[in-house]
Amino acid sequence: MERSPLQQSVDLIKKSKNIVVVLPNSPSTDAIAAGLGLFLVLEREKKQVKVVCSEFVLPPSHQFLPKSKEIHTDLTALRKFIISLDLSRTKVQELSYDISNNEKLDVFITPKDGFFEPRDVTTSASSYEYDLIIVIDSPDLEALGKVYDDNTEFFYHTPIINIDHNPANEYFGEINIIDLVATSISEIVFEFIKELKGGAVDEYIATSLLTGIISKTKSFQSTTVTPKSLAISSYLVENGARRDDIIKNLYRTKAISTLKLWGRALARLKTDYQDRVVWSLLNKQDFQKSGASEESLEGVVDELIINTPKAEVVILLYEREDGIKVIVSTTKAVDGFLAFKEFRPTGTRNFTRFLIKGRDLLGAEKIVLEVIKKFLHK
């Protein structure tokens, strides 16, 4: 009988020693939590593990997550350069080196007797440090940003397990675990753990995965909630997930500056297209007067979603020095990634980001609304 992708993944993990878990650029809370949960599980399996996300900055509200400071921004020293010296004719008496202006390395080798010749020296490269890549919540490898762009050979030569719930996923892995009906990546990672360890989780793993599910379902207020996601959440709470800590950090502990920014966004809330589209605008002065930063914006989008339960598309446009940044959150029925493909968006079909240059805030608003209305009218 053919083994399922989950079973194949477990087989591959058991054979692997060094594993890297890669998150997409601008990862969602769900992706961060799922990645950290997976990190904890693999560490418990005695694997060497590293979690990587290009240009990652840990949101203050996520610092409660177990191992939250273990997310790195790049892959370093993937391979070692090896210089081999043939010692069959003579042995080494002394070895030293010198680096000149950080531009040149000289290695000095003194033989015990005789001398070494150029033919005694060979060079080679070691194997890659990691023997398995697990990519989480990414429709394609390009969405990984510089982590992929700077290490394409590594991704080409190393087996990949691709975990996602996005219909636009390109199935780029050797093993693809794509669950289109899952409410979150954390839900899929739970199923993966169940296959790997019979579902056994401790309070730290349970807290990570429940954080992902709660964030993706907007604390179970989203229409995407399923009986399965509720059952998994119940199991995680029974096994030690700190639900109160999750709610406190994600929703209750907000800086005054963040609340001020939320208020400005909610005060400008607009709806159209029979309330299917909801959007708001923030200018530079809003950030200056509130004292908030871009890191607060995901919470703003969550507030817009919670306060407009009928909306299929929620859009936030805000001014930056390099243009107008747009964040689009959609229901499962609407593919925001496809709708705004002309802007080369990043993210997923249900949480998309892109930049519009050469327009002011109102000009960008007009363009975005025209695009989404045309898409919904198809």
C-alpha positions as YAML, in Angstrom:
chain: A
units: angstrom
residues:
- id: 1
  name: MET
  ca: [0.00, 0.00, 0.00]
- id: 2
  name: GLU
  ca: [1.30, 3.44, -0.92]
- id: 3
  name: ARG
  ca: [2.33, 5.48, 2.10]
- id: 4
  name: SER
  ca: [0.69, 8.89, 2.66]
- id: 5
  name: PRO
  ca: [2.72, 12.14, 2.46]
- id: 6
  name: LEU
  ca: [2.61, 12.34, 6.26]
- id: 7
  name: GLN
  ca: [4.01, 8.82, 6.60]
- id: 8
  name: GLN
  ca: [6.67, 9.51, 3.95]
- id: 9
  name: SER
  ca: [7.68, 12.67, 5.82]
- id: 10
  name: VAL
  ca: [8.07, 10.78, 9.09]
- id: 11
  name: ASP
  ca: [10.28, 8.22, 7.32]
- id: 12
  name: LEU
  ca: [12.44, 10.99, 5.87]
- id: 13
  name: ILE
  ca: [12.77, 12.80, 9.21]
- id: 14
  name: LYS
  ca: [13.86, 9.63, 10.99]
- id: 15
  name: LYS
  ca: [16.69, 9.28, 8.43]
- id: 16
  name: SER
  ca: [17.76, 12.93, 8.73]
- id: 17
  name: LYS
  ca: [20.15, 14.42, 11.28]
- id: 18
  name: ASN
  ca: [20.25, 18.15, 10.54]
- id: 19
  name: ILE
  ca: [16.98, 19.85, 9.57]
- id: 20
  name: VAL
  ca: [16.18, 23.45, 8.65]
- id: 21
  name: VAL
  ca: [12.61, 24.79, 8.94]
- id: 22
  name: VAL
  ca: [12.02, 27.74, 6.59]
- id: 23
  name: LEU
  ca: [9.22, 30.31, 6.92]
- id: 24
  name: PRO
  ca: [8.09, 32.73, 4.19]
- id: 25
  name: ASN
  ca: [8.87, 36.42, 4.15]
- id: 26
  name: SER
  ca: [6.55, 38.35, 6.51]
- id: 27
  name: PRO
  ca: [5.20, 35.18, 8.13]
- id: 28
  name: SER
  ca: [1.81, 35.09, 9.80]
- id: 29
  name: THR
  ca: [1.48, 34.37, 13.51]
- id: 30
  name: ASP
  ca: [0.24, 30.92, 12.48]
- id: 31
  name: ALA
  ca: [3.40, 30.23, 10.45]
- id: 32
  name: ILE
  ca: [5.66, 31.46, 13.27]
- id: 33
  name: ALA
  ca: [3.85, 29.37, 15.88]
- id: 34
  name: ALA
  ca: [3.76, 26.26, 13.67]
- id: 35
  name: GLY
  ca: [7.46, 26.62, 12.87]
- id: 36
  name: LEU
  ca: [8.38, 26.91, 16.54]
- id: 37
  name: GLY
  ca: [6.12, 23.98, 17.44]
- id: 38
  name: LEU
  ca: [7.85, 21.88, 14.79]
- id: 39
  name: PHE
  ca: [11.24, 23.03, 16.09]
- id: 40
  name: LEU
  ca: [10.36, 21.77, 19.58]
- id: 41
  name: VAL
  ca: [9.17, 18.41, 18.27]
- id: 42
  name: LEU
  ca: [12.25, 17.82, 16.12]
- id: 43
  name: GLU
  ca: [14.54, 18.90, 18.94]
- id: 44
  name: ARG
  ca: [12.81, 16.36, 21.16]
- id: 45
  name: GLU
  ca: [13.56, 13.76, 18.48]
- id: 46
  name: LYS
  ca: [17.27, 14.53, 18.99]
- id: 47
  name: LYS
  ca: [17.62, 16.30, 15.63]
- id: 48
  name: GLN
  ca: [19.80, 19.34, 15.00]
- id: 49
  name: VAL
  ca: [17.25, 21.99, 13.98]
- id: 50
  name: LYS
  ca: [17.30, 25.61, 12.83]
- id: 51
  name: VAL
  ca: [14.32, 27.85, 12.01]
- id: 52
  name: VAL
  ca: [15.02, 30.49, 9.36]
- id: 53
  name: CYS
  ca: [12.99, 33.42, 8.01]
- id: 54
  name: SER
  ca: [14.40, 36.15, 5.77]
- id: 55
  name: GLU
  ca: [14.47, 39.63, 7.35]
- id: 56
  name: PHE
  ca: [12.52, 38.36, 10.36]
- id: 57
  name: VAL
  ca: [11.72, 40.66, 13.27]
- id: 58
  name: LEU
  ca: [9.96, 39.07, 16.25]
- id: 59
  name: PRO
  ca: [6.75, 41.00, 17.11]
- id: 60
  name: PRO
  ca: [6.72, 42.03, 20.80]
- id: 61
  name: SER
  ca: [3.40, 40.21, 21.30]
- id: 62
  name: HIS
  ca: [5.04, 36.93, 20.22]
- id: 63
  name: GLN
  ca: [7.85, 36.89, 22.77]
- id: 64
  name: PHE
  ca: [5.84, 34.58, 25.04]
- id: 65
  name: LEU
  ca: [6.10, 31.76, 22.49]
- id: 66
  name: PRO
  ca: [8.49, 28.97, 23.52]
- id: 67
  name: LYS
  ca: [11.83, 29.27, 21.65]
- id: 68
  name: SER
  ca: [10.61, 32.49, 20.01]
- id: 69
  name: LYS
  ca: [14.18, 33.85, 19.88]
- id: 70
  name: GLU
  ca: [15.40, 30.82, 17.94]
- id: 71
  name: ILE
  ca: [14.31, 32.17, 14.54]
- id: 72
  name: HIS
  ca: [17.32, 33.18, 12.43]
- id: 73
  name: THR
  ca: [17.32, 35.54, 9.45]
- id: 74
  name: ASP
  ca: [19.68, 33.61, 7.17]
- id: 75
  name: LEU
  ca: [21.48, 30.38, 6.43]
- id: 76
  name: THR
  ca: [25.18, 30.63, 7.16]
- id: 77
  name: ALA
  ca: [28.12, 28.29, 6.53]
- id: 78
  name: LEU
  ca: [26.07, 25.77, 4.58]
- id: 79
  name: ARG
  ca: [29.22, 24.13, 3.24]
- id: 80
  name: LYS
  ca: [32.85, 24.07, 4.34]
- id: 81
  name: PHE
  ca: [35.72, 24.65, 1.91]
- id: 82
  name: ILE
  ca: [38.29, 21.89, 2.43]
- id: 83
  name: ILE
  ca: [42.01, 22.11, 1.70]
- id: 84
  name: SER
  ca: [43.63, 18.66, 1.71]
- id: 85
  name: LEU
  ca: [47.36, 18.05, 1.94]
- id: 86
  name: ASP
  ca: [48.98, 14.72, 0.98]
- id: 87
  name: LEU
  ca: [51.19, 13.63, 3.91]
- id: 88
  name: SER
  ca: [52.45, 10.37, 2.39]
- id: 89
  name: ARG
  ca: [55.94, 11.78, 1.68]
- id: 90
  name: THR
  ca: [56.42, 13.96, 4.75]
- id: 91
  name: LYS
  ca: [54.58, 15.06, 7.87]
- id: 92
  name: VAL
  ca: [53.63, 18.50, 9.18]
- id: 93
  name: GLN
  ca: [55.80, 20.11, 11.81]
- id: 94
  name: GLU
  ca: [54.03, 23.43, 12.14]
- id: 95
  name: LEU
  ca: [50.92, 25.15, 10.74]
- id: 96
  name: SER
  ca: [49.87, 28.80, 10.93]
- id: 97
  name: TYR
  ca: [47.91, 31.34, 8.90]
- id: 98
  name: ASP
  ca: [47.62, 35.06, 8.25]
- id: 99
  name: ILE
  ca: [44.74, 37.18, 6.93]
- id: 100
  name: SER
  ca: [45.72, 40.33, 5.03]
- id: 101
  name: ASN
  ca: [43.19, 43.18, 5.18]
- id: 102
  name: ASN
  ca: [40.32, 40.68, 5.21]
- id: 103
  name: GLU
  ca: [41.08, 40.03, 1.54]
- id: 104
  name: LYS
  ca: [43.64, 37.24, 1.48]
- id: 105
  name: LEU
  ca: [44.29, 34.14, 3.60]
- id: 106
  name: ASP
  ca: [47.80, 32.69, 3.63]
- id: 107
  name: VAL
  ca: [48.34, 29.26, 5.18]
- id: 108
  name: PHE
  ca: [51.91, 28.42, 6.23]
- id: 109
  name: ILE
  ca: [52.81, 24.73, 6.53]
- id: 110
  name: THR
  ca: [56.28, 23.69, 7.68]
- id: 111
  name: PRO
  ca: [57.22, 20.07, 6.82]
- id: 112
  name: LYS
  ca: [59.19, 17.91, 9.23]
- id: 113
  name: ASP
  ca: [61.66, 17.17, 6.42]
- id: 114
  name: GLY
  ca: [61.73, 17.69, 2.69]
- id: 115
  name: PHE
  ca: [59.08, 20.01, 1.26]
- id: 116
  name: PHE
  ca: [55.53, 20.10, -0.06]
- id: 117
  name: GLU
  ca: [54.68, 20.66, -3.71]
- id: 118
  name: PRO
  ca: [51.54, 22.15, -5.37]
- id: 119
  name: ARG
  ca: [50.52, 18.64, -6.46]
- id: 120
  name: ASP
  ca: [50.22, 17.65, -2.78]
- id: 121
  name: VAL
  ca: [47.35, 20.13, -2.31]
- id: 122
  name: THR
  ca: [43.74, 19.50, -3.36]
- id: 123
  name: THR
  ca: [40.54, 21.40, -2.57]
- id: 124
  name: SER
  ca: [36.94, 20.30, -2.21]
- id: 125
  name: ALA
  ca: [33.63, 21.28, -0.64]
- id: 126
  name: SER
  ca: [31.91, 19.44, 2.18]
- id: 127
  name: SER
  ca: [28.33, 18.21, 2.03]
- id: 128
  name: TYR
  ca: [25.62, 20.70, 2.98]
- id: 129
  name: GLU
  ca: [25.19, 21.18, 6.71]
- id: 130
  name: TYR
  ca: [21.49, 20.27, 6.51]
- id: 131
  name: ASP
  ca: [20.12, 17.10, 4.96]
- id: 132
  name: LEU
  ca: [16.43, 18.07, 5.01]
- id: 133
  name: ILE
  ca: [14.41, 21.27, 4.43]
- id: 134
  name: ILE
  ca: [10.87, 21.75, 5.77]
- id: 135
  name: VAL
  ca: [9.07, 24.73, 4.17]
- id: 136
  name: ILE
  ca: [5.98, 26.04, 5.97]
- id: 137
  name: ASP
  ca: [3.10, 28.17, 4.65]
- id: 138
  name: SER
  ca: [4.74, 29.17, 1.36]
- id: 139
  name: PRO
  ca: [3.08, 28.85, -2.08]
- id: 140
  name: ASP
  ca: [6.47, 28.64, -3.81]
- id: 141
  name: LEU
  ca: [10.17, 28.87, -3.06]
- id: 142
  name: GLU
  ca: [10.40, 32.48, -4.27]
- id: 143
  name: ALA
  ca: [8.17, 33.52, -1.35]
- id: 144
  name: LEU
  ca: [11.04, 32.60, 0.98]
- id: 145
  name: GLY
  ca: [12.91, 35.72, -0.14]
- id: 146
  name: LYS
  ca: [16.69, 36.00, 0.33]
- id: 147
  name: VAL
  ca: [16.89, 32.69, 2.18]
- id: 148
  name: TYR
  ca: [16.08, 31.03, -1.15]
- id: 149
  name: ASP
  ca: [17.59, 33.61, -3.53]
- id: 150
  name: ASP
  ca: [21.01, 33.37, -1.85]
- id: 151
  name: ASN
  ca: [21.01, 29.57, -1.54]
- id: 152
  name: THR
  ca: [19.29, 28.18, -4.65]
- id: 153
  name: GLU
  ca: [21.85, 25.37, -5.07]
- id: 154
  name: PHE
  ca: [21.17, 24.19, -1.53]
- id: 155
  name: PHE
  ca: [17.42, 24.04, -2.17]
- id: 156
  name: TYR
  ca: [18.02, 22.24, -5.48]
- id: 157
  name: HIS
  ca: [20.21, 19.52, -3.94]
- id: 158
  name: THR
  ca: [18.37, 18.95, -0.63]
- id: 159
  name: PRO
  ca: [15.05, 17.08, -0.08]
- id: 160
  name: ILE
  ca: [12.13, 19.38, 0.76]
- id: 161
  name: ILE
  ca: [8.98, 18.68, 2.77]
- id: 162
  name: ASN
  ca: [6.38, 21.27, 1.74]
- id: 163
  name: ILE
  ca: [3.61, 21.95, 4.32]
- id: 164
  name: ASP
  ca: [0.78, 24.30, 3.30]
- id: 165
  name: HIS
  ca: [-2.98, 24.78, 3.00]
- id: 166
  name: ASN
  ca: [-2.94, 27.20, 0.09]
- id: 167
  name: PRO
  ca: [-4.66, 26.10, -3.17]
- id: 168
  name: ALA
  ca: [-2.07, 28.12, -5.10]
- id: 169
  name: ASN
  ca: [0.78, 25.99, -3.75]
- id: 170
  name: GLU
  ca: [3.10, 24.85, -6.54]
- id: 171
  name: TYR
  ca: [3.89, 21.42, -4.99]
- id: 172
  name: PHE
  ca: [7.61, 22.18, -5.13]
- id: 173
  name: GLY
  ca: [8.64, 19.62, -2.49]
- id: 174
  name: GLU
  ca: [9.79, 16.04, -2.84]
- id: 175
  name: ILE
  ca: [6.99, 15.43, -0.34]
- id: 176
  name: ASN
  ca: [3.97, 17.77, -0.32]
- id: 177
  name: ILE
  ca: [1.61, 17.88, 2.66]
- id: 178
  name: ILE
  ca: [-1.10, 20.18, 1.32]
- id: 179
  name: ASP
  ca: [-4.40, 20.21, 3.23]
- id: 180
  name: LEU
  ca: [-6.77, 22.64, 1.53]
- id: 181
  name: VAL
  ca: [-9.49, 22.36, 4.18]
- id: 182
  name: ALA
  ca: [-7.22, 22.93, 7.20]
- id: 183
  name: THR
  ca: [-7.91, 26.20, 8.99]
- id: 184
  name: SER
  ca: [-4.22, 26.75, 9.78]
- id: 185
  name: ILE
  ca: [-0.69, 25.50, 9.29]
- id: 186
  name: SER
  ca: [-0.60, 24.70, 13.01]
- id: 187
  name: GLU
  ca: [-3.47, 22.27, 12.48]
- id: 188
  name: ILE
  ca: [-1.48, 20.43, 9.79]
- id: 189
  name: VAL
  ca: [1.65, 20.38, 11.97]
- id: 190
  name: PHE
  ca: [-0.45, 18.81, 14.74]
- id: 191
  name: GLU
  ca: [-1.44, 16.02, 12.33]
- id: 192
  name: PHE
  ca: [2.22, 15.64, 11.46]
- id: 193
  name: ILE
  ca: [3.14, 15.30, 15.15]
- id: 194
  name: LYS
  ca: [0.38, 12.74, 15.61]
- id: 195
  name: GLU
  ca: [1.93, 10.65, 12.83]
- id: 196
  name: LEU
  ca: [5.42, 11.11, 14.26]
- id: 197
  name: LYS
  ca: [4.77, 10.62, 17.97]
- id: 198
  name: GLY
  ca: [1.19, 9.42, 18.27]
- id: 199
  name: GLY
  ca: [0.01, 12.97, 19.04]
- id: 200
  name: ALA
  ca: [2.05, 13.32, 22.24]
- id: 201
  name: VAL
  ca: [2.70, 17.00, 22.96]
- id: 202
  name: ASP
  ca: [3.96, 18.87, 26.00]
- id: 203
  name: GLU
  ca: [2.73, 22.27, 27.22]
- id: 204
  name: TYR
  ca: [5.27, 24.15, 25.10]
- id: 205
  name: ILE
  ca: [4.39, 22.44, 21.83]
- id: 206
  name: ALA
  ca: [0.68, 22.65, 22.67]
- id: 207
  name: THR
  ca: [0.98, 26.39, 23.41]
- id: 208
  name: SER
  ca: [2.72, 27.05, 20.09]
- id: 209
  name: LEU
  ca: [0.17, 25.16, 18.01]
- id: 210
  name: LEU
  ca: [-2.86, 26.60, 19.83]
- id: 211
  name: THR
  ca: [-1.42, 30.09, 19.26]
- id: 212
  name: GLY
  ca: [-1.39, 29.40, 15.52]
- id: 213
  name: ILE
  ca: [-4.96, 28.12, 15.48]
- id: 214
  name: ILE
  ca: [-6.31, 30.97, 17.63]
- id: 215
  name: SER
  ca: [-4.58, 33.62, 15.52]
- id: 216
  name: LYS
  ca: [-5.77, 32.14, 12.23]
- id: 217
  name: THR
  ca: [-9.38, 31.76, 13.40]
- id: 218
  name: LYS
  ca: [-9.40, 35.20, 15.10]
- id: 219
  name: SER
  ca: [-9.94, 33.55, 18.47]
- id: 220
  name: PHE
  ca: [-12.54, 31.19, 16.91]
- id: 221
  name: GLN
  ca: [-14.64, 34.11, 15.59]
- id: 222
  name: SER
  ca: [-13.77, 33.40, 11.95]
- id: 223
  name: THR
  ca: [-16.12, 31.57, 9.59]
- id: 224
  name: THR
  ca: [-13.24, 29.18, 8.79]
- id: 225
  name: VAL
  ca: [-13.56, 27.39, 12.16]
- id: 226
  name: THR
  ca: [-14.28, 23.68, 11.70]
- id: 227
  name: PRO
  ca: [-15.22, 20.86, 14.12]
- id: 228
  name: LYS
  ca: [-11.75, 19.44, 13.52]
- id: 229
  name: SER
  ca: [-9.96, 22.66, 14.49]
- id: 230
  name: LEU
  ca: [-12.09, 22.87, 17.65]
- id: 231
  name: ALA
  ca: [-11.33, 19.25, 18.53]
- id: 232
  name: ILE
  ca: [-7.59, 19.77, 18.06]
- id: 233
  name: SER
  ca: [-7.72, 22.96, 20.14]
- id: 234
  name: SER
  ca: [-9.52, 21.10, 22.93]
- id: 235
  name: TYR
  ca: [-6.85, 18.38, 22.86]
- id: 236
  name: LEU
  ca: [-4.07, 20.99, 23.04]
- id: 237
  name: VAL
  ca: [-5.68, 22.71, 26.05]
- id: 238
  name: GLU
  ca: [-6.02, 19.34, 27.79]
- id: 239
  name: ASN
  ca: [-2.30, 18.80, 27.20]
- id: 240
  name: GLY
  ca: [-1.16, 22.03, 28.77]
- id: 241
  name: ALA
  ca: [-1.60, 24.76, 26.15]
- id: 242
  name: ARG
  ca: [-1.61, 28.09, 27.98]
- id: 243
  name: ARG
  ca: [-4.74, 29.58, 26.46]
- id: 244
  name: ASP
  ca: [-4.87, 32.52, 28.88]
- id: 245
  name: ASP
  ca: [-1.29, 33.52, 27.99]
- id: 246
  name: ILE
  ca: [-2.10, 33.32, 24.29]
- id: 247
  name: ILE
  ca: [-5.20, 35.52, 24.55]
- id: 248
  name: LYS
  ca: [-3.43, 37.96, 26.85]
- id: 249
  name: ASN
  ca: [-0.46, 38.43, 24.53]
- id: 250
  name: LEU
  ca: [-2.26, 38.36, 21.18]
- id: 251
  name: TYR
  ca: [-5.33, 40.39, 22.07]
- id: 252
  name: ARG
  ca: [-5.32, 41.96, 25.55]
- id: 253
  name: THR
  ca: [-1.81, 43.32, 26.01]
- id: 254
  name: LYS
  ca: [-1.58, 46.22, 23.59]
- id: 255
  name: ALA
  ca: [0.46, 49.38, 23.85]
- id: 256
  name: ILE
  ca: [-1.47, 52.65, 23.97]
- id: 257
  name: SER
  ca: [0.20, 53.63, 20.69]
- id: 258
  name: THR
  ca: [-1.17, 50.51, 19.01]
- id: 259
  name: LEU
  ca: [-4.69, 51.17, 20.30]
- id: 260
  name: LYS
  ca: [-4.49, 54.73, 18.99]
- id: 261
  name: LEU
  ca: [-3.50, 53.45, 15.55]
- id: 262
  name: TRP
  ca: [-6.36, 50.95, 15.62]
- id: 263
  name: GLY
  ca: [-8.75, 53.80, 16.48]
- id: 264
  name: ARG
  ca: [-7.57, 55.86, 13.52]
- id: 265
  name: ALA
  ca: [-8.02, 52.92, 11.15]
- id: 266
  name: LEU
  ca: [-11.48, 52.06, 12.48]
- id: 267
  name: ALA
  ca: [-12.59, 55.71, 12.29]
- id: 268
  name: ARG
  ca: [-11.88, 55.70, 8.54]
- id: 269
  name: LEU
  ca: [-13.50, 52.33, 7.85]
- id: 270
  name: LYS
  ca: [-15.25, 52.17, 4.47]
- id: 271
  name: THR
  ca: [-17.40, 49.50, 2.85]
- id: 272
  name: ASP
  ca: [-18.58, 48.86, -0.68]
- id: 273
  name: TYR
  ca: [-19.77, 46.23, -3.10]
- id: 274
  name: GLN
  ca: [-22.63, 45.15, -0.83]
- id: 275
  name: ASP
  ca: [-20.29, 45.13, 2.17]
- id: 276
  name: ARG
  ca: [-18.11, 42.42, 0.61]
- id: 277
  name: VAL
  ca: [-15.13, 44.80, 0.58]
- id: 278
  name: VAL
  ca: [-13.95, 46.71, 3.66]
- id: 279
  name: TRP
  ca: [-10.93, 48.98, 3.75]
- id: 280
  name: SER
  ca: [-9.18, 51.74, 5.62]
- id: 281
  name: LEU
  ca: [-6.31, 54.20, 5.07]
- id: 282
  name: LEU
  ca: [-3.43, 55.32, 7.29]
- id: 283
  name: ASN
  ca: [-1.08, 58.17, 6.47]
- id: 284
  name: LYS
  ca: [2.33, 59.10, 7.89]
- id: 285
  name: GLN
  ca: [0.77, 61.47, 10.39]
- id: 286
  name: ASP
  ca: [-1.29, 58.59, 11.84]
- id: 287
  name: PHE
  ca: [1.91, 56.76, 12.75]
- id: 288
  name: GLN
  ca: [3.56, 59.91, 14.08]
- id: 289
  name: LYS
  ca: [0.61, 61.00, 16.23]
- id: 290
  name: SER
  ca: [-0.11, 57.52, 17.58]
- id: 291
  name: GLY
  ca: [3.55, 56.64, 18.11]
- id: 292
  name: ALA
  ca: [2.95, 53.20, 16.58]
- id: 293
  name: SER
  ca: [5.04, 51.35, 14.00]
- id: 294
  name: GLU
  ca: [4.38, 48.95, 11.12]
- id: 295
  name: GLU
  ca: [4.65, 46.01, 13.53]
- id: 296
  name: SER
  ca: [1.22, 47.01, 14.90]
- id: 297
  name: LEU
  ca: [-0.54, 46.65, 11.56]
- id: 298
  name: GLU
  ca: [-1.36, 42.94, 11.66]
- id: 299
  name: GLY
  ca: [-3.38, 43.63, 14.78]
- id: 300
  name: VAL
  ca: [-5.14, 46.47, 12.95]
- id: 301
  name: VAL
  ca: [-6.15, 44.09, 10.17]
- id: 302
  name: ASP
  ca: [-7.41, 41.59, 12.76]
- id: 303
  name: GLU
  ca: [-9.57, 44.30, 14.32]
- id: 304
  name: LEU
  ca: [-11.02, 45.22, 10.93]
- id: 305
  name: ILE
  ca: [-11.86, 41.56, 10.27]
- id: 306
  name: ILE
  ca: [-13.47, 41.01, 13.67]
- id: 307
  name: ASN
  ca: [-15.55, 44.18, 13.36]
- id: 308
  name: THR
  ca: [-16.77, 43.33, 9.82]
- id: 309
  name: PRO
  ca: [-17.73, 39.63, 9.89]
- id: 310
  name: LYS
  ca: [-19.60, 39.79, 6.54]
- id: 311
  name: ALA
  ca: [-16.61, 41.05, 4.59]
- id: 312
  name: GLU
  ca: [-14.87, 38.78, 2.09]
- id: 313
  name: VAL
  ca: [-12.00, 41.22, 1.52]
- id: 314
  name: VAL
  ca: [-10.35, 43.47, 4.11]
- id: 315
  name: ILE
  ca: [-7.79, 45.98, 2.83]
- id: 316
  name: LEU
  ca: [-5.43, 48.30, 4.69]
- id: 317
  name: LEU
  ca: [-3.42, 50.92, 2.78]
- id: 318
  name: TYR
  ca: [-0.72, 52.96, 4.47]
- id: 319
  name: GLU
  ca: [1.97, 55.45, 3.52]
- id: 320
  name: ARG
  ca: [5.66, 54.61, 3.56]
- id: 321
  name: GLU
  ca: [8.71, 56.44, 2.27]
- id: 322
  name: ASP
  ca: [8.98, 54.05, -0.70]
- id: 323
  name: GLY
  ca: [5.31, 54.10, -1.70]
- id: 324
  name: ILE
  ca: [1.88, 52.90, -0.56]
- id: 325
  name: LYS
  ca: [1.96, 49.54, 1.18]
- id: 326
  name: VAL
  ca: [-1.17, 47.42, 0.88]
- id: 327
  name: ILE
  ca: [-2.24, 44.53, 3.12]
- id: 328
  name: VAL
  ca: [-5.12, 42.37, 1.90]
- id: 329
  name: SER
  ca: [-6.87, 39.71, 3.97]
- id: 330
  name: THR
  ca: [-9.49, 37.53, 2.28]
- id: 331
  name: THR
  ca: [-11.76, 34.62, 3.05]
- id: 332
  name: LYS
  ca: [-10.94, 31.20, 1.63]
- id: 333
  name: ALA
  ca: [-13.27, 31.86, -1.30]
- id: 334
  name: VAL
  ca: [-11.19, 34.81, -2.56]
- id: 335
  name: ASP
  ca: [-7.62, 34.43, -3.81]
- id: 336
  name: GLY
  ca: [-5.98, 37.76, -3.01]
- id: 337
  name: PHE
  ca: [-2.67, 36.55, -4.41]
- id: 338
  name: LEU
  ca: [-4.30, 35.97, -7.80]
- id: 339
  name: ALA
  ca: [-6.40, 39.14, -7.68]
- id: 340
  name: PHE
  ca: [-3.35, 41.38, -7.21]
- id: 341
  name: LYS
  ca: [-0.79, 39.35, -9.16]
- id: 342
  name: GLU
  ca: [0.11, 42.39, -11.34]
- id: 343
  name: PHE
  ca: [1.65, 43.99, -8.23]
- id: 344
  name: ARG
  ca: [3.92, 41.00, -7.54]
- id: 345
  name: PRO
  ca: [2.52, 40.37, -4.06]
- id: 346
  name: THR
  ca: [4.10, 38.36, -1.25]
- id: 347
  name: GLY
  ca: [2.35, 36.21, 1.32]
- id: 348
  name: THR
  ca: [-0.48, 33.76, 0.70]
- id: 349
  name: ARG
  ca: [-3.79, 33.77, -1.14]
- id: 350
  name: ASN
  ca: [-5.59, 34.84, 2.05]
- id: 351
  name: PHE
  ca: [-3.03, 37.30, 3.45]
- id: 352
  name: THR
  ca: [-1.27, 39.33, 0.78]
- id: 353
  name: ARG
  ca: [1.11, 42.30, 0.82]
- id: 354
  name: PHE
  ca: [2.37, 44.49, -2.02]
- id: 355
  name: LEU
  ca: [3.73, 47.97, -2.74]
- id: 356
  name: ILE
  ca: [2.34, 50.61, -5.12]
- id: 357
  name: LYS
  ca: [4.89, 53.22, -6.18]
- id: 358
  name: GLY
  ca: [4.31, 56.62, -7.77]
- id: 359
  name: ARG
  ca: [0.84, 57.16, -6.28]
- id: 360
  name: ASP
  ca: [-0.48, 58.99, -3.28]
- id: 361
  name: LEU
  ca: [-2.78, 57.30, -0.77]
- id: 362
  name: LEU
  ca: [-6.02, 58.20, -2.56]
- id: 363
  name: GLY
  ca: [-4.62, 57.24, -5.95]
- id: 364
  name: ALA
  ca: [-3.53, 53.84, -4.64]
- id: 365
  name: GLU
  ca: [-6.94, 53.39, -3.00]
- id: 366
  name: LYS
  ca: [-8.67, 53.91, -6.36]
- id: 367
  name: ILE
  ca: [-6.41, 51.38, -8.13]
- id: 368
  name: VAL
  ca: [-6.82, 48.71, -5.46]
- id: 369
  name: LEU
  ca: [-10.61, 49.01, -5.35]
- id: 370
  name: GLU
  ca: [-10.90, 48.84, -9.13]
- id: 371
  name: VAL
  ca: [-8.82, 45.66, -9.18]
- id: 372
  name: ILE
  ca: [-10.70, 43.85, -6.41]
- id: 373
  name: LYS
  ca: [-14.16, 44.84, -7.70]
- id: 374
  name: LYS
  ca: [-13.27, 43.59, -11.16]
- id: 375
  name: PHE
  ca: [-11.99, 40.34, -9.66]
- id: 376
  name: LEU
  ca: [-15.12, 39.79, -7.55]
- id: 377
  name: HIS
  ca: [-17.37, 40.54, -10.51]
- id: 378
  name: LYS
  ca: [-15.97, 37.63, -12.55]
...
